[in-house]
């Protein structure tokens, strides 16, 4: 019996799930996610005192966005401080097409992705000639310009009063409960994760990684830097635009307040804490970042007897913890949770013979 | 015409503070090649410390100014030692992100201590405005501009002639060579962060005297980005000229376009300029052009 994985043909080597064991786990997980979880969620909510399905939907929406940013930052090595605003572009596009032009969801959501991709690529152009730090600054400018447009183009976006959006209807079924929306979100999460995983195995994906690792060498090898950086920007913005569309229909009201610089920073924190350049990174990071405020609520509640005004400063406290967590992760675990996951898994795989 | 001149004058004053803060920014970038997204928070912290000392502790303004400088030096040292030094040699994304994290921490600490209400300095400079040929200039503006220029002069001379300043320029040019000449690069990094923190808090105090202080002052720090990109990321004269230009531009655009575009143009105009510069002349007016060809 071979003690390890030995591929004897290329088909085996190219499989995403390489062993039967992994395959079973994956199917088991999917069954749990789509069949078991939505049905036990209400009792879980009762136990934990939070709306579990709502949290799951938020996590799902942000996973799609985080995957998008991971393509750009993790795989192509370009930093973006504008993904919060790009998500807003997607949200407004989908919302306006759905509400004002009467498009169905299955058209408005891809349209949101495409429009966001176009906007993202426009702001990506100037910095493509330049190195990473210029891109950070250009996308930060994009963030402020888009935010300003959302706030001041009142006739289209409703300004700071916000834009009301009805829940979407698919095949006669209104997706107006958390549970119904859960299926829409998580089908898209699975699809986007699968697309990302496959993208990395194509010529395009390998070109992205080459651009990240050493762009000059990549160019010498014949990788068209401009094309692939722009493409990465486009795909990344598409993802985050779709996430924005989902967010708009789920939240049912959107305004410029939802898509500030703070959201962009949160996105970056998600991919960095999760692990740049790992598909699992976007997932772990998002779960961590969405659950962190909830976890903070528990000690806050305990402390509220001693400091009665702790809930008044809760938002600030959350920001403080976010900042500290980001710094600590960058210093002590720069590869993020996904790398930790791999080490732990490798440890158990070889246990008790760790060498 | 009068309106125009008035806008230019106001822009020049705000621009001189931008220039001062941009100086600190460029300095950090030159010496350590770190883009500091927490520059605005340094400004905020400096402004609040000075305000707190002056108003709540009743320290005379001059002394609280000096104490704030001292505090900024300590803040710069702490930040460099605890946050930035462990990350030397890490990829640029990591370093950018850590300054963003630092900005978040500083901002929330300020909110925890002092709240979000806008607070004003007591009257320090004489109230009655100066009127020259119909243009009204308040004394605070004149003092602000004067102080900004004095600080810029002092730091320019410091870079040009002092021992540490020369060592800093050497480090900026080539870290390895500088090290082999016996310059302690670690010390230079620490000094850069100190100087950046100090000039930023001077900027914070000056702006606080004009507009009062609240948490949105941190956004002021982000406007140094257009200034430094215009001037060139690694050029000290560029930072000064860029700061002044952005100050004037944003005031003019705000003054003339607000009625058409519905307010707040001043806040976004510098960033539009920034994108245009990146499209046309990405290395700014005086920045080093890096040519990479394959």
Contacts between the chains, C-beta under 8 A, distances in Angstrom:
chain1	res1	chain2	res2	distance
A	73	B	93	6.3
A	77	B	91	7.9
A	77	B	93	7.3
A	79	B	92	7.6
A	79	B	93	4.9
A	79	B	96	6.0
A	79	B	97	7.9
A	123	B	275	7.1
A	125	B	279	7.3
A	126	B	275	6.4
A	126	B	278	3.8
A	126	B	279	4.4
A	126	B	282	6.7
A	127	B	278	6.2
A	127	B	282	7.8
A	129	B	282	6.1
A	130	B	278	7.5
A	130	B	282	5.2
A	131	B	92	7.7
A	132	B	92	4.8
A	132	B	93	6.5
A	132	B	96	7.9
A	133	B	35	4.9
A	133	B	92	5.8
A	133	B	96	6.8
A	133	B	233	8.0
A	134	B	229	7.9
A	134	B	278	6.5
A	134	B	282	6.4
A	136	B	35	6.6
A	136	B	96	5.5
A	137	B	35	7.5
A	137	B	225	5.2
A	137	B	229	6.3
A	137	B	274	7.0
A	137	B	278	7.6
A	138	B	274	7.4
A	138	B	275	6.4
A	138	B	278	5.3
A	140	B	222	7.1
A	140	B	225	6.7
A	140	B	271	7.7
A	141	B	225	7.5
A	141	B	226	7.6
A	141	B	271	3.9
A	141	B	272	7.5
A	141	B	274	4.6
A	141	B	275	5.0
A	141	B	278	7.9
A	142	B	275	7.3
A	144	B	222	7.9
A	144	B	267	7.4
A	144	B	268	5.6
A	144	B	271	4.5
A	145	B	268	5.9
A	145	B	271	5.6
A	145	B	272	6.1
A	145	B	275	7.1
A	148	B	264	6.5
A	148	B	267	7.1
A	148	B	268	4.1
A	151	B	264	7.4
A	152	B	261	6.3
A	152	B	262	4.9
A	152	B	263	7.3
A	152	B	264	6.8
A	154	B	262	7.4
A	216	B	292	6.5
A	216	B	294	6.4
A	219	B	294	4.3
A	220	B	294	5.4
A	265	B	100	5.7
A	265	B	104	7.0
A	268	B	97	5.9
A	268	B	100	7.1
A	269	B	97	7.7
A	269	B	101	7.8
A	272	B	93	7.8
A	272	B	94	7.7
A	272	B	97	5.6
A	276	B	93	7.2
A	313	B	111	7.7
A	313	B	112	6.2
A	316	B	108	4.8
A	316	B	111	4.5
A	316	B	112	5.6
A	317	B	108	7.4
A	317	B	112	7.6
A	319	B	104	5.6
A	319	B	107	7.0
A	319	B	108	4.1
A	319	B	111	7.8
A	320	B	104	7.4
A	320	B	105	6.0
A	320	B	108	3.9
A	320	B	109	6.7
A	320	B	112	7.1
A	322	B	101	7.9
A	322	B	104	5.9
A	323	B	101	4.8
A	323	B	102	7.0
A	323	B	103	7.6
A	323	B	104	3.3
A	323	B	105	3.6
A	323	B	108	6.5
A	324	B	101	7.6
A	324	B	105	6.0
A	326	B	97	6.6
A	326	B	98	7.4
A	326	B	100	7.3
A	326	B	101	3.5
A	326	B	104	7.2
A	327	B	83	6.1
A	327	B	98	5.8
A	327	B	101	4.3
A	327	B	102	6.5
A	327	B	105	7.0
A	330	B	87	6.8
A	330	B	90	7.8
A	330	B	94	5.5
A	330	B	97	6.1
A	330	B	98	4.9
A	330	B	101	6.9
A	331	B	83	7.5
A	331	B	86	4.8
A	331	B	87	6.7
A	331	B	98	7.6
A	334	B	90	6.6
A	334	B	94	6.1
